[in-house]
Amino acid sequence: MKRIAIPLNGSKLSPHFGHCEFFGIYEVEAGEIRDIKHLAPPAHQPGVYPRWLASLQVTDIIAGGMGQKARDLFESNGISTHIGVPDWQPEELAKALGEGILPTGENTCTHT
């Protein structure tokens, strides 16, 4: 099972995870979504989101883009990063990752 975090603004993928309204947490098993939660994140400061999401047993984060420092922090907390994803609905992104077919591409973040 994967527990996937997706930063959201409204019902769409947030272009910058550090400024999202909330995170969708999708539990996916065998390509099927088993549970969805929407959680407001703590105040954004470097390193807070990776630790918070790790405490929720998140295994993966999907984002349009992410600076290298943030990617390193997520990875050091045991969370795999998937960036440069298409502008799909969050449920489609989570299912695609669960099925192992999530397309990734260019990092849309310019932070280092």
Backbone as XML, in Angstrom:
<?xml version="1.0"?>
<chain id="A" units="angstrom">
  <residue number="1" name="MET">
    <atom name="N" x="0.827" y="-1.178" z="0.000"/>
    <atom name="CA" x="0.000" y="0.000" z="0.000"/>
    <atom name="C" x="0.877" y="1.249" z="0.000"/>
  </residue>
  <residue number="2" name="LYS">
    <atom name="N" x="0.420" y="2.250" z="-0.726"/>
    <atom name="CA" x="1.083" y="3.550" z="-0.732"/>
    <atom name="C" x="0.169" y="4.557" z="-0.048"/>
  </residue>
  <residue number="3" name="ARG">
    <atom name="N" x="0.767" y="5.468" z="0.677"/>
    <atom name="CA" x="0.045" y="6.616" z="1.222"/>
    <atom name="C" x="0.668" y="7.828" z="0.547"/>
  </residue>
  <residue number="4" name="ILE">
    <atom name="N" x="-0.110" y="8.463" z="-0.318"/>
    <atom name="CA" x="0.390" y="9.491" z="-1.221"/>
    <atom name="C" x="-0.138" y="10.861" z="-0.798"/>
  </residue>
  <residue number="5" name="ALA">
    <atom name="N" x="0.772" y="11.826" z="-0.658"/>
    <atom name="CA" x="0.394" y="13.206" z="-0.358"/>
    <atom name="C" x="0.409" y="14.023" z="-1.641"/>
  </residue>
  <residue number="6" name="ILE">
    <atom name="N" x="-0.650" y="14.811" z="-1.835"/>
    <atom name="CA" x="-0.733" y="15.702" z="-2.987"/>
    <atom name="C" x="-1.115" y="17.088" z="-2.468"/>
  </residue>
  <residue number="7" name="PRO">
    <atom name="N" x="-0.262" y="18.108" z="-2.700"/>
    <atom name="CA" x="-0.592" y="19.457" z="-2.257"/>
    <atom name="C" x="-1.720" y="20.026" z="-3.130"/>
  </residue>
  <residue number="8" name="LEU">
    <atom name="N" x="-2.751" y="20.562" z="-2.485"/>
    <atom name="CA" x="-3.937" y="21.009" z="-3.211"/>
    <atom name="C" x="-4.299" y="22.456" z="-2.897"/>
  </residue>
  <residue number="9" name="ASN">
    <atom name="N" x="-4.799" y="23.123" z="-3.914"/>
    <atom name="CA" x="-5.504" y="24.397" z="-3.775"/>
    <atom name="C" x="-6.879" y="24.149" z="-4.350"/>
  </residue>
  <residue number="10" name="GLY">
    <atom name="N" x="-7.882" y="24.194" z="-3.495"/>
    <atom name="CA" x="-9.207" y="23.778" z="-3.930"/>
    <atom name="C" x="-9.152" y="22.298" z="-4.251"/>
  </residue>
  <residue number="11" name="SER">
    <atom name="N" x="-9.605" y="21.943" z="-5.436"/>
    <atom name="CA" x="-9.601" y="20.533" z="-5.837"/>
    <atom name="C" x="-8.502" y="20.223" z="-6.851"/>
  </residue>
  <residue number="12" name="LYS">
    <atom name="N" x="-7.538" y="21.137" z="-7.013"/>
    <atom name="CA" x="-6.483" y="20.971" z="-8.019"/>
    <atom name="C" x="-5.102" y="20.899" z="-7.378"/>
  </residue>
  <residue number="13" name="LEU">
    <atom name="N" x="-4.192" y="20.257" z="-8.097"/>
    <atom name="CA" x="-2.791" y="20.195" z="-7.698"/>
    <atom name="C" x="-2.252" y="21.613" z="-7.549"/>
  </residue>
  <residue number="14" name="SER">
    <atom name="N" x="-1.654" y="21.904" z="-6.412"/>
    <atom name="CA" x="-1.053" y="23.213" z="-6.181"/>
    <atom name="C" x="0.257" y="23.310" z="-6.958"/>
  </residue>
  <residue number="15" name="PRO">
    <atom name="N" x="0.480" y="24.419" z="-7.663"/>
    <atom name="CA" x="1.734" y="24.544" z="-8.410"/>
    <atom name="C" x="2.959" y="24.647" z="-7.499"/>
  </residue>
  <residue number="16" name="HIS">
    <atom name="N" x="2.766" y="25.019" z="-6.232"/>
    <atom name="CA" x="3.877" y="25.133" z="-5.296"/>
    <atom name="C" x="3.447" y="24.507" z="-3.974"/>
  </residue>
  <residue number="17" name="PHE">
    <atom name="N" x="4.017" y="23.365" z="-3.644"/>
    <atom name="CA" x="3.548" y="22.620" z="-2.471"/>
    <atom name="C" x="3.655" y="23.442" z="-1.187"/>
  </residue>
  <residue number="18" name="GLY">
    <atom name="N" x="4.609" y="24.343" z="-1.099"/>
    <atom name="CA" x="4.800" y="25.137" z="0.110"/>
    <atom name="C" x="3.723" y="26.169" z="0.353"/>
  </residue>
  <residue number="19" name="HIS">
    <atom name="N" x="2.875" y="26.395" z="-0.645"/>
    <atom name="CA" x="1.806" y="27.381" z="-0.509"/>
    <atom name="C" x="0.437" y="26.758" z="-0.706"/>
  </residue>
  <residue number="20" name="CYS">
    <atom name="N" x="0.320" y="25.470" z="-0.489"/>
    <atom name="CA" x="-0.957" y="24.794" z="-0.703"/>
    <atom name="C" x="-1.923" y="25.084" z="0.446"/>
  </residue>
  <residue number="21" name="GLU">
    <atom name="N" x="-3.220" y="24.964" z="0.151"/>
    <atom name="CA" x="-4.253" y="25.141" z="1.175"/>
    <atom name="C" x="-4.296" y="23.930" z="2.100"/>
  </residue>
  <residue number="22" name="PHE">
    <atom name="N" x="-4.164" y="22.748" z="1.506"/>
    <atom name="CA" x="-4.178" y="21.511" z="2.271"/>
    <atom name="C" x="-3.538" y="20.413" z="1.456"/>
  </residue>
  <residue number="23" name="PHE">
    <atom name="N" x="-3.326" y="19.277" z="2.100"/>
    <atom name="CA" x="-2.799" y="18.094" z="1.422"/>
    <atom name="C" x="-3.899" y="17.054" z="1.329"/>
  </residue>
  <residue number="24" name="GLY">
    <atom name="N" x="-4.038" y="16.474" z="0.148"/>
    <atom name="CA" x="-4.856" y="15.284" z="-0.001"/>
    <atom name="C" x="-3.958" y="14.105" z="0.322"/>
  </residue>
  <residue number="25" name="ILE">
    <atom name="N" x="-4.420" y="13.232" z="1.198"/>
    <atom name="CA" x="-3.669" y="12.020" z="1.551"/>
    <atom name="C" x="-4.473" y="10.846" z="1.004"/>
  </residue>
  <residue number="26" name="TYR">
    <atom name="N" x="-3.910" y="10.145" z="0.029"/>
    <atom name="CA" x="-4.603" y="9.076" z="-0.691"/>
    <atom name="C" x="-3.949" y="7.744" z="-0.346"/>
  </residue>
  <residue number="27" name="GLU">
    <atom name="N" x="-4.719" y="6.834" z="0.208"/>
    <atom name="CA" x="-4.232" y="5.478" z="0.433"/>
    <atom name="C" x="-4.595" y="4.661" z="-0.796"/>
  </residue>
  <residue number="28" name="VAL">
    <atom name="N" x="-3.569" y="4.127" z="-1.447"/>
    <atom name="CA" x="-3.760" y="3.408" z="-2.701"/>
    <atom name="C" x="-3.169" y="2.010" z="-2.566"/>
  </residue>
  <residue number="29" name="GLU">
    <atom name="N" x="-3.978" y="1.028" z="-2.943"/>
    <atom name="CA" x="-3.530" y="-0.359" z="-2.928"/>
    <atom name="C" x="-3.964" y="-1.017" z="-4.223"/>
  </residue>
  <residue number="30" name="ALA">
    <atom name="N" x="-3.018" y="-1.644" z="-4.910"/>
    <atom name="CA" x="-3.289" y="-2.326" z="-6.186"/>
    <atom name="C" x="-3.985" y="-1.383" z="-7.176"/>
  </residue>
  <residue number="31" name="GLY">
    <atom name="N" x="-3.553" y="-0.115" z="-7.198"/>
    <atom name="CA" x="-4.097" y="0.846" z="-8.146"/>
    <atom name="C" x="-5.473" y="1.392" z="-7.788"/>
  </residue>
  <residue number="32" name="GLU">
    <atom name="N" x="-6.004" y="1.011" z="-6.632"/>
    <atom name="CA" x="-7.327" y="1.473" z="-6.198"/>
    <atom name="C" x="-7.198" y="2.365" z="-4.978"/>
  </residue>
  <residue number="33" name="ILE">
    <atom name="N" x="-7.907" y="3.487" z="-4.980"/>
    <atom name="CA" x="-7.920" y="4.385" z="-3.837"/>
    <atom name="C" x="-8.800" y="3.775" z="-2.758"/>
  </residue>
  <residue number="34" name="ARG">
    <atom name="N" x="-8.229" y="3.556" z="-1.578"/>
    <atom name="CA" x="-8.951" y="2.953" z="-0.444"/>
    <atom name="C" x="-9.466" y="4.006" z="0.528"/>
  </residue>
  <residue number="35" name="ASP">
    <atom name="N" x="-8.765" y="5.159" z="0.609"/>
    <atom name="CA" x="-9.165" y="6.197" z="1.554"/>
    <atom name="C" x="-8.592" y="7.534" z="1.096"/>
  </residue>
  <residue number="36" name="ILE">
    <atom name="N" x="-9.317" y="8.612" z="1.382"/>
    <atom name="CA" x="-8.859" y="9.965" z="1.077"/>
    <atom name="C" x="-9.120" y="10.839" z="2.296"/>
  </residue>
  <residue number="37" name="LYS">
    <atom name="N" x="-8.103" y="11.598" z="2.672"/>
    <atom name="CA" x="-8.246" y="12.594" z="3.729"/>
    <atom name="C" x="-7.709" y="13.916" z="3.203"/>
  </residue>
  <residue number="38" name="HIS">
    <atom name="N" x="-8.304" y="15.017" z="3.626"/>
    <atom name="CA" x="-7.793" y="16.348" z="3.317"/>
    <atom name="C" x="-7.384" y="16.989" z="4.635"/>
  </residue>
  <residue number="39" name="LEU">
    <atom name="N" x="-6.089" y="17.286" z="4.755"/>
    <atom name="CA" x="-5.554" y="17.796" z="6.001"/>
    <atom name="C" x="-4.859" y="19.136" z="5.793"/>
  </residue>
  <residue number="40" name="ALA">
    <atom name="N" x="-5.164" y="20.087" z="6.664"/>
    <atom name="CA" x="-4.477" y="21.380" z="6.625"/>
    <atom name="C" x="-3.068" y="21.187" z="7.180"/>
  </residue>
  <residue number="41" name="PRO">
    <atom name="N" x="-2.070" y="21.710" z="6.484"/>
    <atom name="CA" x="-0.694" y="21.534" z="6.957"/>
    <atom name="C" x="-0.359" y="22.505" z="8.078"/>
  </residue>
  <residue number="42" name="PRO">
    <atom name="N" x="0.702" y="22.210" z="8.825"/>
    <atom name="CA" x="1.196" y="23.174" z="9.809"/>
    <atom name="C" x="1.797" y="24.378" z="9.084"/>
  </residue>
  <residue number="43" name="ALA">
    <atom name="N" x="2.162" y="25.385" z="9.824"/>
    <atom name="CA" x="2.793" y="26.567" z="9.228"/>
    <atom name="C" x="4.025" y="26.143" z="8.426"/>
  </residue>
  <residue number="44" name="HIS">
    <atom name="N" x="4.164" y="26.736" z="7.247"/>
    <atom name="CA" x="5.252" y="26.351" z="6.352"/>
    <atom name="C" x="6.572" y="26.974" z="6.790"/>
  </residue>
  <residue number="45" name="GLN">
    <atom name="N" x="7.519" y="26.104" z="7.092"/>
    <atom name="CA" x="8.895" y="26.473" z="7.371"/>
    <atom name="C" x="9.754" y="25.340" z="6.835"/>
  </residue>
  <residue number="46" name="PRO">
    <atom name="N" x="11.000" y="25.612" z="6.460"/>
    <atom name="CA" x="11.839" y="24.548" z="5.905"/>
    <atom name="C" x="11.870" y="23.306" z="6.803"/>
  </residue>
  <residue number="47" name="GLY">
    <atom name="N" x="11.600" y="22.159" z="6.200"/>
    <atom name="CA" x="11.680" y="20.881" z="6.893"/>
    <atom name="C" x="10.429" y="20.451" z="7.636"/>
  </residue>
  <residue number="48" name="VAL">
    <atom name="N" x="9.461" y="21.358" z="7.813"/>
    <atom name="CA" x="8.253" y="21.024" z="8.584"/>
    <atom name="C" x="7.364" y="20.036" z="7.826"/>
  </residue>
  <residue number="49" name="TYR">
    <atom name="N" x="7.087" y="20.305" z="6.550"/>
    <atom name="CA" x="6.187" y="19.423" z="5.803"/>
    <atom name="C" x="6.722" y="17.998" z="5.693"/>
  </residue>
  <residue number="50" name="PRO">
    <atom name="N" x="8.004" y="17.800" z="5.375"/>
    <atom name="CA" x="8.496" y="16.411" z="5.309"/>
    <atom name="C" x="8.333" y="15.656" z="6.626"/>
  </residue>
  <residue number="51" name="ARG">
    <atom name="N" x="8.644" y="16.306" z="7.745"/>
    <atom name="CA" x="8.496" y="15.636" z="9.046"/>
    <atom name="C" x="7.027" y="15.363" z="9.360"/>
  </residue>
  <residue number="52" name="TRP">
    <atom name="N" x="6.170" y="16.337" z="9.094"/>
    <atom name="CA" x="4.738" y="16.177" z="9.361"/>
    <atom name="C" x="4.157" y="15.042" z="8.518"/>
  </residue>
  <residue number="53" name="LEU">
    <atom name="N" x="4.453" y="15.032" z="7.218"/>
    <atom name="CA" x="3.920" y="13.981" z="6.348"/>
    <atom name="C" x="4.496" y="12.610" z="6.727"/>
  </residue>
  <residue number="54" name="ALA">
    <atom name="N" x="5.759" y="12.566" z="7.121"/>
    <atom name="CA" x="6.341" y="11.296" z="7.569"/>
    <atom name="C" x="5.617" y="10.788" z="8.814"/>
  </residue>
  <residue number="55" name="SER">
    <atom name="N" x="5.206" y="11.697" z="9.697"/>
    <atom name="CA" x="4.487" y="11.278" z="10.911"/>
    <atom name="C" x="3.116" y="10.693" z="10.574"/>
  </residue>
  <residue number="56" name="LEU">
    <atom name="N" x="2.609" y="10.998" z="9.369"/>
    <atom name="CA" x="1.330" y="10.453" z="8.896"/>
    <atom name="C" x="1.530" y="9.188" z="8.064"/>
  </residue>
  <residue number="57" name="GLN">
    <atom name="N" x="2.748" y="8.649" z="8.062"/>
    <atom name="CA" x="3.129" y="7.451" z="7.317"/>
    <atom name="C" x="2.974" y="7.622" z="5.795"/>
  </residue>
  <residue number="58" name="VAL">
    <atom name="N" x="3.170" y="8.843" z="5.315"/>
    <atom name="CA" x="3.147" y="9.093" z="3.871"/>
    <atom name="C" x="4.376" y="8.436" z="3.254"/>
  </residue>
  <residue number="59" name="THR">
    <atom name="N" x="4.179" y="7.755" z="2.123"/>
    <atom name="CA" x="5.274" y="7.074" z="1.432"/>
    <atom name="C" x="5.765" y="7.843" z="0.210"/>
  </residue>
  <residue number="60" name="ASP">
    <atom name="N" x="4.877" y="8.677" z="-0.361"/>
    <atom name="CA" x="5.181" y="9.375" z="-1.606"/>
    <atom name="C" x="4.527" y="10.749" z="-1.599"/>
  </residue>
  <residue number="61" name="ILE">
    <atom name="N" x="5.162" y="11.704" z="-2.302"/>
    <atom name="CA" x="4.546" y="13.001" z="-2.544"/>
    <atom name="C" x="4.596" y="13.277" z="-4.039"/>
  </residue>
  <residue number="62" name="ILE">
    <atom name="N" x="3.487" y="13.786" z="-4.556"/>
    <atom name="CA" x="3.376" y="14.161" z="-5.960"/>
    <atom name="C" x="3.316" y="15.682" z="-6.021"/>
  </residue>
  <residue number="63" name="ALA">
    <atom name="N" x="4.138" y="16.288" z="-6.881"/>
    <atom name="CA" x="4.156" y="17.741" z="-6.998"/>
    <atom name="C" x="4.503" y="18.150" z="-8.421"/>
  </residue>
  <residue number="64" name="GLY">
    <atom name="N" x="4.062" y="19.340" z="-8.790"/>
    <atom name="CA" x="4.446" y="19.876" z="-10.086"/>
    <atom name="C" x="5.939" y="20.161" z="-10.113"/>
  </residue>
  <residue number="65" name="GLY">
    <atom name="N" x="6.422" y="20.722" z="-9.013"/>
    <atom name="CA" x="7.830" y="21.029" z="-8.907"/>
    <atom name="C" x="8.246" y="21.140" z="-7.466"/>
  </residue>
  <residue number="66" name="MET">
    <atom name="N" x="9.563" y="21.057" z="-7.255"/>
    <atom name="CA" x="10.077" y="21.089" z="-5.891"/>
    <atom name="C" x="11.573" y="21.356" z="-5.971"/>
  </residue>
  <residue number="67" name="GLY">
    <atom name="N" x="12.063" y="22.258" z="-5.119"/>
    <atom name="CA" x="13.490" y="22.531" z="-5.060"/>
    <atom name="C" x="14.271" y="21.321" z="-4.576"/>
  </residue>
  <residue number="68" name="GLN">
    <atom name="N" x="15.544" y="21.285" z="-4.910"/>
    <atom name="CA" x="16.379" y="20.136" z="-4.542"/>
    <atom name="C" x="16.476" y="19.964" z="-3.036"/>
  </residue>
  <residue number="69" name="LYS">
    <atom name="N" x="16.550" y="21.067" z="-2.293"/>
    <atom name="CA" x="16.643" y="20.971" z="-0.833"/>
    <atom name="C" x="15.394" y="20.295" z="-0.268"/>
  </residue>
  <residue number="70" name="ALA">
    <atom name="N" x="14.217" y="20.672" z="-0.774"/>
    <atom name="CA" x="12.970" y="20.041" z="-0.324"/>
    <atom name="C" x="12.946" y="18.566" z="-0.705"/>
  </residue>
  <residue number="71" name="ARG">
    <atom name="N" x="13.372" y="18.245" z="-1.920"/>
    <atom name="CA" x="13.411" y="16.840" z="-2.344"/>
    <atom name="C" x="14.306" y="16.026" z="-1.415"/>
  </residue>
  <residue number="72" name="ASP">
    <atom name="N" x="15.458" y="16.581" z="-1.065"/>
    <atom name="CA" x="16.379" y="15.892" z="-0.160"/>
    <atom name="C" x="15.742" y="15.672" z="1.216"/>
  </residue>
  <residue number="73" name="LEU">
    <atom name="N" x="15.006" y="16.689" z="1.712"/>
    <atom name="CA" x="14.353" y="16.566" z="3.021"/>
    <atom name="C" x="13.270" y="15.489" z="2.999"/>
  </residue>
  <residue number="74" name="PHE">
    <atom name="N" x="12.478" y="15.458" z="1.923"/>
    <atom name="CA" x="11.458" y="14.415" z="1.820"/>
    <atom name="C" x="12.107" y="13.039" z="1.767"/>
  </residue>
  <residue number="75" name="GLU">
    <atom name="N" x="13.113" y="12.894" z="0.927"/>
    <atom name="CA" x="13.789" y="11.605" z="0.781"/>
    <atom name="C" x="14.428" y="11.165" z="2.101"/>
  </residue>
  <residue number="76" name="SER">
    <atom name="N" x="15.006" y="12.107" z="2.865"/>
    <atom name="CA" x="15.630" y="11.747" z="4.142"/>
    <atom name="C" x="14.585" y="11.342" z="5.184"/>
  </residue>
  <residue number="77" name="ASN">
    <atom name="N" x="13.320" y="11.686" z="4.934"/>
    <atom name="CA" x="12.222" y="11.266" z="5.810"/>
    <atom name="C" x="11.492" y="10.047" z="5.253"/>
  </residue>
  <residue number="78" name="GLY">
    <atom name="N" x="12.087" y="9.396" z="4.260"/>
    <atom name="CA" x="11.521" y="8.163" z="3.715"/>
    <atom name="C" x="10.368" y="8.373" z="2.760"/>
  </residue>
  <residue number="79" name="ILE">
    <atom name="N" x="10.249" y="9.576" z="2.201"/>
    <atom name="CA" x="9.149" y="9.891" z="1.290"/>
    <atom name="C" x="9.706" y="10.077" z="-0.118"/>
  </residue>
  <residue number="80" name="SER">
    <atom name="N" x="9.234" y="9.259" z="-1.053"/>
    <atom name="CA" x="9.659" y="9.368" z="-2.449"/>
    <atom name="C" x="8.970" y="10.565" z="-3.101"/>
  </residue>
  <residue number="81" name="THR">
    <atom name="N" x="9.723" y="11.312" z="-3.907"/>
    <atom name="CA" x="9.173" y="12.491" z="-4.583"/>
    <atom name="C" x="8.924" y="12.183" z="-6.057"/>
  </residue>
  <residue number="82" name="HIS">
    <atom name="N" x="7.824" y="12.700" z="-6.563"/>
    <atom name="CA" x="7.438" y="12.537" z="-7.970"/>
    <atom name="C" x="7.061" y="13.928" z="-8.472"/>
  </residue>
  <residue number="83" name="ILE">
    <atom name="N" x="7.898" y="14.486" z="-9.352"/>
    <atom name="CA" x="7.695" y="15.867" z="-9.779"/>
    <atom name="C" x="7.511" y="15.953" z="-11.292"/>
  </residue>
  <residue number="84" name="GLY">
    <atom name="N" x="7.043" y="17.128" z="-11.718"/>
    <atom name="CA" x="6.826" y="17.351" z="-13.136"/>
    <atom name="C" x="5.653" y="16.552" z="-13.668"/>
  </residue>
  <residue number="85" name="VAL">
    <atom name="N" x="4.637" y="16.373" z="-12.844"/>
    <atom name="CA" x="3.489" y="15.547" z="-13.224"/>
    <atom name="C" x="2.496" y="16.363" z="-14.044"/>
  </residue>
  <residue number="86" name="PRO">
    <atom name="N" x="1.647" y="15.696" z="-14.826"/>
    <atom name="CA" x="0.648" y="16.412" z="-15.612"/>
    <atom name="C" x="-0.418" y="17.043" z="-14.716"/>
  </residue>
  <residue number="87" name="ASP">
    <atom name="N" x="-1.150" y="17.975" z="-15.267"/>
    <atom name="CA" x="-2.202" y="18.687" z="-14.542"/>
    <atom name="C" x="-3.496" y="17.881" z="-14.564"/>
  </residue>
  <residue number="88" name="TRP">
    <atom name="N" x="-3.462" y="16.709" z="-13.926"/>
    <atom name="CA" x="-4.631" y="15.835" z="-13.835"/>
    <atom name="C" x="-5.337" y="16.072" z="-12.513"/>
  </residue>
  <residue number="89" name="GLN">
    <atom name="N" x="-6.507" y="15.510" z="-12.381"/>
    <atom name="CA" x="-7.212" y="15.527" z="-11.104"/>
    <atom name="C" x="-6.388" y="14.730" z="-10.092"/>
  </residue>
  <residue number="90" name="PRO">
    <atom name="N" x="-6.403" y="15.139" z="-8.816"/>
    <atom name="CA" x="-5.590" y="14.449" z="-7.807"/>
    <atom name="C" x="-5.846" y="12.943" z="-7.733"/>
  </residue>
  <residue number="91" name="GLU">
    <atom name="N" x="-7.098" y="12.522" z="-7.850"/>
    <atom name="CA" x="-7.394" y="11.088" z="-7.786"/>
    <atom name="C" x="-6.734" y="10.334" z="-8.933"/>
  </residue>
  <residue number="92" name="GLU">
    <atom name="N" x="-6.695" y="10.955" z="-10.123"/>
    <atom name="CA" x="-6.037" y="10.325" z="-11.276"/>
    <atom name="C" x="-4.535" y="10.192" z="-11.036"/>
  </residue>
  <residue number="93" name="LEU">
    <atom name="N" x="-3.934" y="11.236" z="-10.439"/>
    <atom name="CA" x="-2.505" y="11.187" z="-10.133"/>
    <atom name="C" x="-2.194" y="10.068" z="-9.149"/>
  </residue>
  <residue number="94" name="ALA">
    <atom name="N" x="-2.997" y="9.984" z="-8.075"/>
    <atom name="CA" x="-2.768" y="8.958" z="-7.053"/>
    <atom name="C" x="-2.926" y="7.553" z="-7.633"/>
  </residue>
  <residue number="95" name="LYS">
    <atom name="N" x="-3.981" y="7.342" z="-8.430"/>
    <atom name="CA" x="-4.184" y="6.017" z="-9.028"/>
    <atom name="C" x="-3.044" y="5.655" z="-9.967"/>
  </residue>
  <residue number="96" name="ALA">
    <atom name="N" x="-2.594" y="6.627" z="-10.778"/>
    <atom name="CA" x="-1.509" y="6.359" z="-11.717"/>
    <atom name="C" x="-0.225" y="5.981" z="-10.978"/>
  </residue>
  <residue number="97" name="LEU">
    <atom name="N" x="0.069" y="6.664" z="-9.877"/>
    <atom name="CA" x="1.252" y="6.302" z="-9.103"/>
    <atom name="C" x="1.089" y="4.908" z="-8.506"/>
  </residue>
  <residue number="98" name="GLY">
    <atom name="N" x="-0.088" y="4.609" z="-7.993"/>
    <atom name="CA" x="-0.351" y="3.285" z="-7.428"/>
    <atom name="C" x="-0.222" y="2.173" z="-8.453"/>
  </residue>
  <residue number="99" name="GLU">
    <atom name="N" x="-0.510" y="2.490" z="-9.711"/>
    <atom name="CA" x="-0.395" y="1.514" z="-10.794"/>
    <atom name="C" x="1.002" y="1.492" z="-11.400"/>
  </residue>
  <residue number="100" name="GLY">
    <atom name="N" x="1.854" y="2.426" z="-10.961"/>
    <atom name="CA" x="3.214" y="2.488" z="-11.497"/>
    <atom name="C" x="3.310" y="3.111" z="-12.871"/>
  </residue>
  <residue number="101" name="ILE">
    <atom name="N" x="2.313" y="3.941" z="-13.241"/>
    <atom name="CA" x="2.307" y="4.531" z="-14.580"/>
    <atom name="C" x="2.235" y="6.057" z="-14.553"/>
  </residue>
  <residue number="102" name="LEU">
    <atom name="N" x="2.589" y="6.691" z="-13.430"/>
    <atom name="CA" x="2.532" y="8.146" z="-13.327"/>
    <atom name="C" x="3.624" y="8.768" z="-14.187"/>
  </residue>
  <residue number="103" name="PRO">
    <atom name="N" x="3.234" y="9.576" z="-15.188"/>
    <atom name="CA" x="4.265" y="10.242" z="-15.983"/>
    <atom name="C" x="4.864" y="11.414" z="-15.212"/>
  </residue>
  <residue number="104" name="THR">
    <atom name="N" x="6.166" y="11.546" z="-15.249"/>
    <atom name="CA" x="6.852" y="12.675" z="-14.638"/>
    <atom name="C" x="7.649" y="13.375" z="-15.725"/>
  </residue>
  <residue number="105" name="GLY">
    <atom name="N" x="8.011" y="14.603" z="-15.451"/>
    <atom name="CA" x="8.733" y="15.368" z="-16.459"/>
    <atom name="C" x="9.584" y="16.434" z="-15.817"/>
  </residue>
  <residue number="106" name="GLU">
    <atom name="N" x="9.583" y="17.571" z="-16.460"/>
    <atom name="CA" x="10.424" y="18.678" z="-16.038"/>
    <atom name="C" x="9.963" y="19.266" z="-14.707"/>
  </residue>
  <residue number="107" name="ASN">
    <atom name="N" x="10.918" y="19.515" z="-13.846"/>
    <atom name="CA" x="10.657" y="20.151" z="-12.559"/>
    <atom name="C" x="10.214" y="21.592" z="-12.816"/>
  </residue>
  <residue number="108" name="THR">
    <atom name="N" x="9.033" y="21.963" z="-12.344"/>
    <atom name="CA" x="8.521" y="23.303" z="-12.578"/>
    <atom name="C" x="8.965" y="24.308" z="-11.524"/>
  </residue>
  <residue number="109" name="CYS">
    <atom name="N" x="9.767" y="23.858" z="-10.565"/>
    <atom name="CA" x="10.229" y="24.738" z="-9.480"/>
    <atom name="C" x="11.606" y="25.280" z="-9.801"/>
  </residue>
  <residue number="110" name="THR">
    <atom name="N" x="11.805" y="26.551" z="-9.467"/>
    <atom name="CA" x="13.106" y="27.163" z="-9.696"/>
    <atom name="C" x="13.900" y="27.329" z="-8.408"/>
  </residue>
  <residue number="111" name="HIS">
    <atom name="N" x="13.357" y="26.852" z="-7.266"/>
    <atom name="CA" x="14.092" y="26.917" z="-6.004"/>
    <atom name="C" x="15.250" y="25.916" z="-6.057"/>
  </residue>
  <residue number="112" name="THR">
    <atom name="N" x="16.324" y="26.247" z="-5.368"/>
    <atom name="CA" x="17.465" y="25.327" z="-5.319"/>
    <atom name="C" x="17.502" y="24.579" z="-4.019"/>
  </residue>
</chain>
